Amino acid sequence: MRNFARLTICVSAVIAIAGCFETTQVYTINPDGSGKVAFTEVLPSKSELLAPAVKANLLPPEKEAAQDIIKFVHESKGVDAWADFTFKKLEDKRISISGVAYFSDISKLELDSQSRHRIKTIRTDKGEMVLEFEYLGSQYDSSDGGKAETQDAPRQMTDEEVAAEIKENRDKQQIKAEMQDANKGRNPCEMMKIDLTFRLPGKVGEAKGLIKASDSEVKFLFEGKKFLEAGEKILADDKRMAEAIRGGEKIYKELFFQEMFGAKMPFKAVAGGQLKPQFDYKAEMEKARAAMPDILKIFYELSGVFQPLNLSSRPAAETQPSK
């Protein structure tokens, strides 16, 4: 019988993709939904995850980082041009890659194949811009345009069955915590961080679930420590546990986001006043696009895997690597 532990795994999967590293993204959005995003992804070095005997056969950090960049480019969607790619190895041996992506429609943007959030902008009759943000997690399938998530059907259970399952999962969590304490281990979830900033083309008024950072900026901040704390609070709450066990993954996610952010998805922010473009998208994007072949050629050659392509006549998101 499926139990709450499986639900815990499901919601862990919501952030597992981003949880292996830290991600920082700063979006600059124009009134028409075009814009750019400056991003930094901090990834664990593959060599640090393997036994010493295996490390000798692995790629050097610079080649590993180059391959990560090429993979990032080819698995992203909705990107018209790339710019300012850099990488470096951090003191803790993780690898940081940075760059800028230009998009003509933010609702079609997916940064790499593992992107798990949906962003869109809506113009109202009053001339305002509404930013909608939804973190979708592991069940999101972009192949259908992100129309739906796979959800569990509600379960018909007696109060006694629910109570037994609550106890079972609390016992399992206690055993896991005791083992971690005995091994002096640190839960890897604590290191997770997703920091997204949205620079909007007007003055921010209403904001739900997003942090108002300035007159024209809102933020989405997901921290692993708060995620763990939210899980502990839900686990200790009989009413919410019963709701999650009976309701399935969708309800469990809603409870988590409500606990962490005080609101249900999608999160929203409204920008009003006189909306103005924040930069000349066409000019800046075309300049970046013209420089792309030479920039990406460096990373192709350094990666040792892919051959450079002619990227001057089609969007980067549509290119396919040749081997």
Wavefront OBJ file of the C-alpha trace (Angstrom):
o trace
v 0.000 0.000 0.000
v 1.296 3.409 -0.926
v 1.967 5.508 2.137
v 3.015 8.994 3.143
v 6.680 8.069 2.702
v 6.042 7.834 -1.016
v 4.434 11.250 -0.913
v 7.561 12.526 0.812
v 9.641 11.096 -2.016
v 7.345 12.744 -4.580
v 7.668 16.176 -3.039
v 11.389 15.682 -2.579
v 11.448 15.063 -6.325
v 9.770 18.443 -6.788
v 13.040 20.026 -5.750
v 15.472 17.190 -6.381
v 16.463 18.561 -9.762
v 17.283 21.967 -8.356
v 18.267 20.504 -5.013
v 21.537 19.052 -6.205
v 22.831 22.578 -6.636
v 22.082 26.249 -6.136
v 20.435 28.256 -8.870
v 20.193 32.041 -9.180
v 18.241 33.670 -12.008
v 17.504 37.345 -12.623
v 14.785 38.031 -15.197
v 14.406 41.410 -16.907
v 10.990 41.467 -18.568
v 9.568 43.893 -21.133
v 5.840 44.734 -21.439
v 5.446 42.358 -24.422
v 6.825 39.352 -22.485
v 10.248 39.421 -24.109
v 13.345 39.731 -21.993
v 16.547 38.162 -20.735
v 17.630 36.086 -17.779
v 21.084 36.142 -16.217
v 21.668 32.817 -14.506
v 24.222 31.070 -12.324
v 23.991 27.333 -11.641
v 26.214 25.738 -9.011
v 26.635 22.034 -9.696
v 28.364 19.317 -7.693
v 31.499 18.081 -9.410
v 30.910 14.556 -10.664
v 34.334 13.551 -9.398
v 33.328 14.415 -5.824
v 30.435 11.964 -5.959
v 32.534 8.922 -6.873
v 35.058 6.658 -5.240
v 38.761 7.628 -5.553
v 39.483 4.653 -7.817
v 36.993 5.963 -10.366
v 38.066 9.613 -10.277
v 41.248 9.015 -12.281
v 39.189 8.291 -15.407
v 37.000 11.369 -15.165
v 37.200 14.579 -17.148
v 39.114 17.594 -15.813
v 36.862 20.298 -14.321
v 37.102 22.649 -17.299
v 35.986 19.937 -19.730
v 33.212 18.862 -17.398
v 31.986 22.480 -17.139
v 32.128 22.937 -20.928
v 29.983 19.845 -21.385
v 27.500 21.161 -18.823
v 27.225 24.429 -20.778
v 26.712 22.660 -24.127
v 24.094 20.397 -22.556
v 22.379 23.428 -21.030
v 22.201 25.154 -24.429
v 20.873 22.174 -26.353
v 18.272 21.151 -23.789
v 16.774 24.617 -23.308
v 13.696 25.829 -25.175
v 12.410 29.246 -26.166
v 15.871 30.869 -26.223
v 16.691 33.195 -29.137
v 20.316 33.891 -28.183
v 22.948 33.222 -25.512
v 25.685 35.479 -24.143
v 28.332 35.884 -21.442
v 29.005 32.209 -20.697
v 31.589 31.663 -17.961
v 32.485 28.872 -15.562
v 34.722 28.370 -12.560
v 35.564 25.777 -9.946
v 34.652 26.886 -6.440
v 36.706 26.325 -3.297
v 34.342 23.556 -2.193
v 35.053 21.828 -5.563
v 31.601 22.496 -7.013
v 31.344 23.973 -10.502
v 29.594 27.279 -11.212
v 28.346 28.112 -14.721
v 26.858 31.488 -15.660
v 25.354 33.085 -18.718
v 22.528 35.135 -20.199
v 19.585 33.823 -22.236
v 17.352 36.016 -24.413
v 13.700 35.052 -24.929
v 10.932 36.600 -27.040
v 8.138 34.987 -24.995
v 8.726 34.121 -21.337
v 5.824 31.655 -21.337
v 7.770 29.454 -23.784
v 11.074 29.614 -21.917
v 12.576 26.475 -20.374
v 16.146 26.715 -19.191
v 17.448 23.172 -19.852
v 15.289 20.033 -20.035
v 14.968 19.869 -16.243
v 13.249 23.231 -15.866
v 10.375 22.744 -13.458
v 8.650 26.092 -13.270
v 6.215 27.919 -15.519
v 6.244 31.692 -15.928
v 3.837 33.796 -17.933
v 2.733 37.403 -18.210
v -0.793 38.662 -18.796
v -1.892 42.178 -19.765
v -5.114 43.384 -18.130
v -7.763 45.777 -19.445
v -6.277 48.402 -17.125
v -2.905 48.131 -18.890
v -1.262 46.316 -15.978
v 1.082 43.365 -16.321
v 0.374 40.286 -14.217
v 3.299 37.931 -13.656
v 2.253 34.365 -12.848
v 4.801 31.925 -11.445
v 4.196 28.259 -10.743
v 6.712 25.722 -9.464
v 5.594 22.441 -10.977
v 8.088 19.843 -9.811
v 8.868 16.380 -11.084
v 5.475 15.605 -12.624
v 5.611 18.459 -15.131
v 5.753 17.271 -18.733
v 6.665 20.014 -21.192
v 5.906 17.743 -24.154
v 2.201 18.598 -23.789
v 2.888 22.290 -23.344
v 2.846 21.964 -19.578
v -0.930 21.591 -19.561
v -1.152 19.096 -16.756
v 0.621 17.249 -14.020
v 0.193 13.594 -13.179
v -1.761 13.441 -9.943
v -2.731 10.694 -7.519
v -6.407 9.840 -7.176
v -7.940 10.558 -3.737
v -7.862 7.543 -1.420
v -10.880 6.208 0.424
v -9.606 5.379 3.915
v -11.064 4.987 7.377
v -9.851 7.198 10.223
v -8.120 4.160 11.730
v -6.211 3.448 8.512
v -5.133 7.067 8.264
v -3.987 7.112 11.890
v -1.954 3.935 11.356
v -0.270 5.398 8.303
v 0.538 8.636 10.122
v 2.196 6.646 12.915
v 4.126 4.503 10.442
v 5.568 7.513 8.686
v 6.440 9.340 11.892
v 8.252 6.222 13.091
v 10.195 6.018 9.823
v 11.108 9.684 10.020
v 12.314 9.258 13.597
v 14.528 6.307 12.638
v 15.954 8.280 9.714
v 16.704 11.279 11.961
v 18.403 9.082 14.578
v 20.589 7.427 11.940
v 21.578 10.804 10.543
v 22.464 12.102 14.007
v 24.506 8.970 14.742
v 26.480 9.416 11.548
v 26.780 13.179 12.106
v 25.395 13.584 8.648
v 23.932 16.715 7.138
v 20.744 16.415 5.169
v 21.656 17.377 1.581
v 18.338 19.190 1.299
v 19.747 21.895 3.584
v 22.068 23.032 0.781
v 19.277 23.525 -1.765
v 18.574 27.050 -2.913
v 16.509 28.525 -5.749
v 16.731 32.310 -5.937
v 14.719 33.916 -8.750
v 14.349 37.677 -9.227
v 11.842 39.226 -11.636
v 12.462 42.814 -12.757
v 9.125 44.075 -14.064
v 8.481 47.050 -16.399
v 6.281 48.900 -13.936
v 5.629 49.529 -10.260
v 4.726 46.418 -8.292
v 1.467 46.609 -6.371
v -0.150 43.342 -5.369
v 2.118 40.325 -4.780
v 1.024 36.841 -3.677
v 3.592 34.209 -2.692
v 6.428 36.332 -4.098
v 8.652 38.659 -2.077
v 8.507 42.328 -3.028
v 12.202 43.231 -3.294
v 11.834 46.797 -4.639
v 9.310 49.024 -6.386
v 9.725 47.005 -9.585
v 11.129 43.649 -8.423
v 9.725 40.482 -6.861
v 11.555 37.338 -5.767
v 10.910 33.631 -5.388
v 13.232 32.163 -2.771
v 13.253 28.437 -2.064
v 15.614 27.322 0.693
v 16.256 23.716 1.623
v 16.271 24.370 5.351
v 12.807 25.918 5.206
v 11.640 23.002 3.069
v 12.711 20.569 5.788
v 11.094 22.687 8.494
v 7.832 22.761 6.538
v 7.918 18.980 6.237
v 8.427 18.577 9.975
v 5.492 20.868 10.766
v 3.180 18.991 8.402
v 4.361 15.645 9.773
v 3.482 16.791 13.307
v 0.004 18.003 12.317
v -2.606 15.211 12.377
v -5.147 17.184 10.350
v -2.786 18.099 7.526
v -1.216 14.640 7.491
v -4.650 13.064 7.060
v -5.454 15.533 4.284
v -2.198 14.728 2.485
v -2.562 10.948 2.844
v -6.111 10.973 1.539
v -5.590 13.654 -1.105
v -2.380 12.496 -2.750
v 0.555 14.363 -4.231
v -1.317 17.456 -5.432
v -2.715 18.166 -1.956
v 0.636 17.455 -0.331
v 2.388 19.981 -2.598
v -0.271 22.578 -1.852
v 0.227 22.066 1.884
v 3.998 22.436 1.484
v 3.806 25.650 -0.518
v 1.155 27.068 1.794
v 3.423 26.361 4.780
v 6.559 27.735 3.118
v 5.168 30.756 1.269
v 1.759 31.439 2.799
v -0.015 31.026 -0.534
v -1.055 28.448 -3.101
v 0.360 28.269 -6.599
v 0.332 30.036 -8.945
v 2.076 32.962 -7.282
v 1.358 36.391 -8.757
v 2.637 39.948 -8.932
v 0.935 42.916 -10.591
v 2.943 45.747 -12.162
v 1.101 48.962 -12.955
v 1.719 52.525 -13.985
v 3.277 53.367 -17.310
v 4.884 50.137 -18.519
v 8.060 50.741 -20.521
v 10.562 48.420 -22.214
v 13.598 47.977 -19.969
v 15.955 47.437 -22.894
v 15.918 47.167 -26.700
v 15.292 43.453 -27.050
v 15.823 43.183 -30.814
v 19.108 45.107 -30.858
v 20.602 43.398 -27.804
v 19.446 39.929 -28.793
v 20.752 40.238 -32.371
v 24.134 41.445 -31.111
v 24.358 38.447 -28.786
v 23.212 36.122 -31.560
v 25.874 37.354 -33.933
v 28.574 36.528 -31.382
v 27.163 33.106 -30.498
v 28.990 30.883 -33.012
v 32.434 32.040 -31.900
v 31.570 31.854 -28.204
v 29.977 28.407 -28.361
v 32.763 27.081 -30.579
v 35.152 27.546 -27.651
v 32.975 25.408 -25.406
v 32.348 22.800 -28.119
v 36.077 22.365 -28.594
v 36.795 22.347 -24.869
v 34.057 19.801 -24.196
v 35.619 17.273 -26.572
v 32.203 15.823 -27.361
v 30.206 17.993 -29.737
v 31.210 19.560 -33.024
v 30.376 23.262 -33.518
v 27.297 24.052 -35.583
v 26.272 27.027 -37.686
v 24.046 28.825 -35.177
v 23.603 32.061 -37.082
v 20.440 31.123 -38.985
v 18.189 29.523 -36.347
v 17.408 29.822 -32.635
v 19.809 28.083 -30.284
v 16.925 26.151 -28.746
v 16.288 24.453 -32.089
v 19.826 23.247 -32.701
v 20.801 19.634 -32.236
v 24.332 18.454 -31.465
v 26.151 16.392 -34.023
v 28.543 13.764 -32.761
l 1 2 3 4 5 6 7 8 9 10 11 12 13 14 15 16 17 18 19 20 21 22 23 24 25 26 27 28 29 30 31 32 33 34 35 36 37 38 39 40 41 42 43 44 45 46 47 48 49 50 51 52 53 54 55 56 57 58 59 60 61 62 63 64 65 66 67 68 69 70 71 72 73 74 75 76 77 78 79 80 81 82 83 84 85 86 87 88 89 90 91 92 93 94 95 96 97 98 99 100 101 102 103 104 105 106 107 108 109 110 111 112 113 114 115 116 117 118 119 120 121 122 123 124 125 126 127 128 129 130 131 132 133 134 135 136 137 138 139 140 141 142 143 144 145 146 147 148 149 150 151 152 153 154 155 156 157 158 159 160 161 162 163 164 165 166 167 168 169 170 171 172 173 174 175 176 177 178 179 180 181 182 183 184 185 186 187 188 189 190 191 192 193 194 195 196 197 198 199 200 201 202 203 204 205 206 207 208 209 210 211 212 213 214 215 216 217 218 219 220 221 222 223 224 225 226 227 228 229 230 231 232 233 234 235 236 237 238 239 240 241 242 243 244 245 246 247 248 249 250 251 252 253 254 255 256 257 258 259 260 261 262 263 264 265 266 267 268 269 270 271 272 273 274 275 276 277 278 279 280 281 282 283 284 285 286 287 288 289 290 291 292 293 294 295 296 297 298 299 300 301 302 303 304 305 306 307 308 309 310 311 312 313 314 315 316 317 318 319 320 321 322 323
